Amino acid sequence: MMLLIIFFGALSGGGVALLLIPSLAARLGGRVVRLGRHSREAIHDRAARAHASDLAIVGWTPTDLVARQLLGIVLGAAMSATMTSIAGRGITVVAAMFIGGSVGFMLPITLLRASARARRRSFLHAFSAYLDLVNVLLAGGSGMETALVAAAEAGDGWAFGTLRSCLTRARLARHSPWNELRNLGTRWSISEVVEVAGSMTLSGEHGARIRASLAARADSMRSRQVAEIEALAQSATERMGVPVMMLFVGFMVLLGYPALQTVVMNM
């Protein structure tokens, strides 16, 4: 209670001082504006550097991430303070506000990383299918450019739409399509796409068998994806065993409690 009185007293005294001294208010307002601008630019740049690939594949901008973090801080602190103010007081409410604000700050980053991982996995599945389609078209006698465009137009979804956009940019800029795919893999931090693009570039420059390279890369990507899916399934199976074990322990406690109570009462 004393802390609240001191805080509101200082706030009231500062407001009176700003009303009585307009020049002080103007200088203080200018400094607050400059500090806010510099802080916003610093946070924006830090978010752009630290989460560039995740932001690019999800489709967020650094401003979107910073706005979500600020909103999370406000909502987390407000909800924590509201919930703890009923039973707690003083330092407990302040600690709850700090914890809630920290959780609200980190939650958008966690959601961004989870969404980026899911989109990378989805894109790799579509990209392996795309390589198979290109290989089939090449086996049917199509040229390289025709096979790339026809395979991209054969699929639906955001992944194939991204591939079509890459091919369109490469054709308009008169670049190799593999260079555009390598840039896409670098921007999204998908090493498999960068490796495939580099291999295809070497195949095209040195006249190697492109079909064999495409088939080998597609098989390698599928094997890696199958291994990841099996690992996720095994992890999910292990997590499912914990609730079953807890249920078994609770059932044994429920069965043994009456007998234990009878023994204790008869002692």
N, C-alpha and C positions, 0 to 999 in steps of 0.2 A: 504493500500500500504506500509506503514511504517513497519507493522508487517511482511510482506513478505520479505522486504529488510533485516530486522534484522535476520529473520529465515535463509535465504539463506546465509547471511554473516557469521553467526555462523556456518552453515554447511560447508562452504568453509574453514573457519579458522580451524575447527576440522579436516578436511581432510588434510590440509597442515601439521598440527601438527602430525598426524599419519604417514605421509610420512617421515617427518624429524626425528621422534623418533620411530624406529622399535620396541624397547622393550615395549614402551607404547602401541603400536598397538597390540603386542602379548598378553600383560596382559589384555587389554580391550577385545580382542577377546575371550580369555579364560573365562573371567567373563560373557560375553554375552552368550557363549555356555552353561555354567553351569546354568545361570539364565533361559535360554530357556528350558533346560532339566527339571529343577525343576518345572517350570511353566507348562510344558506339562504334567508331572506326576500328579501335583496337580489338574489340570483341568480334566484329565482323571479319576482320582479317584473320584472327586466330581460328575462328570457325571454318573459314574457307581453306586454310592450310591444313588443319587437323583432320577434317572430314571431307576433303575434296572429292575423292572417289565415291564415297557413300552418297554424298549430296548429288553427284552427277547421275548415278544410276537410279536413284529414287526420284529425281526430278525436283528436289528442293533447292532453294537458294540459301546462301548463308544468312540472309535476312529472315527467311522463314524459320530456320533453326533458332536463331537468337530470339525471335518473337515468341516461339514456343517455350523456350527456356525461361524467359521473363514471366510469361503467363503461368508457367509451372511453379515458379518461385512464389508468385503472389497467391495463387490458389492453394499451394501446399502450406504456406505459412498461415493463411487465413483459416483453412480447415483445421490445421493442428491446434491453432490458438483457440478456435471455437470449441473443439472437442475437449481440450484439457482445462479450459477456464471454468468448466462446471465443477470439477473435483480438485484441480490444482490451483496454485496461486503463485505469484511472484516469479521466481527463477524457473519454476517448472514450466510455466507458460512460455517464457522466453526460450528455454531449451527445446520445447516442442516446436515452436515457430522455426527455430534454426534447423532442426532435423527435417521438418516438413518442407521448408524451402530448399534444402539440399536434395531431398528426394525429387521434388518438382523440377529442379535444375537438371538432374541426371536422367530423368525419365525420357525426355525427348531424344537424348543421345542413344539410350538403350533401344528405343523404338526404331530410330534411324538405322542403327547397325543391324538389328534383326530384319528389317525390311530389305536392307541392302543385301544381306546374305541370301534371303529368299529369292530376290530378283536375279542375283548372280547364278544361283542354282537353276532357276527357270531358264535363264538365257543359255546356259551351257547345254541343257537338255535340247532346246530348240536348235542350237548351233550344231550339235552332233547330228541331228536329223537333217539339217541343211547340208552338211558335208556329204551325207549319204545320197541326198537328192542330186547334188552336183555330180557325184561319182556316177550315178545311174545315167544321167543325161550325157555325160562324157562318153560312157560306154555305148550309148545309142547313136553316137556320131555327131553330137552337137559341139559347136565351138566353145571355147572357154568363156567368153563374154556372154554368149547365149545361155550357157548352162548356169552361170551365176545368177543372171537376171530371172530366168525361168524358175529356178529353185527358190529364189526369194519370193516370187509371186505365188508360189504354190501353197504357202503356209499362211496362217492367220495368227493374230495376236501381236502383242507389242514387240516381241523379240524379232519376228520376221519383218515387222514394220521398220524396226531399227536397221535391219540388214538392207532393206530396200532403200532407206534413206542414205546409208553409206555408199551403196552402189550408184545412186543418183548423184551424190556429191563427187564421187570419183569420176563419173562420166563427164559431168559439167566442168570439172577442174582439169580434166585430161590427166588424171593420176591413175596409178595402179589400184585396183580394188583392194588388194591385200595391204597396201599402205594405209588406206582408210580403216580397214579392220584392225590393223596393228595400233593405229591411233585410238580407236574405240576401246580396245583391250587395255591400253595404257591408261586411258582416262577413267575407266571403270575398275581398274586393278584386277583384271581377269587374265591371269598368266597363260591359261590354255589358248585363248584367242591370240595372244601375242606370239606364242610358239607356233601355232598353225600358220599365222600370217607370215612369219619369218621363214618357215619351211617352204611355203608356197612361193614366196619371192625368190628364194634360191632355186627352186625347181624351175620357175619360169625363166630365170636368167641363164641357168646352165643347161637347160634343155633336158632335165631329168623327167622321169615318168611321173606326171602330176597325178594321174589316177591312183597309182600305187601309194603315193605320199598321202593323198586324201583319205584313202581307205585305212591306212595305218594310223593316221591321226584320229579318225573317227572311232576306230576300235579302241585306241588308247583312252580316249575321252569317255567312251561308254564303260570301259573296265573301271576307270576311276570313279565314275558316277555310281556304278553298282556297288563298289566297295564302300563309298560314303553312305549309300542307302542302307546297306547291311549294318554298318556301324551305328547308324541312327536307330535302326530297328532293334539292335542288340541293347543299345542304351535305354530305349523305351521299355524293353522287356525287363531289364534290371530295375528300372524305376517302378514298374508295376509290382515287383516282388515285395517292395517295402510296405505298401498298404495291406497286402495279404498277410505278411508277417505280423504287422501290428494288429490286424483283426484276429489272427490266431492267438496272439498273446492276450488280447482283451477277452477272448472267449475262454481261455484257460484260467484267467483271473476270475472271471464270472463263475466258472464251475468250482474253483478251489476256495473261493471266499466263504461260502457257508460252512464247509468242512473246517477251515481254519478258525472261523469264529466259534464253532462248537468246541474245538479242542481248547481254545483260549478260555472259553467260559467255564469249562470243566476243570481247569487247572487250579 
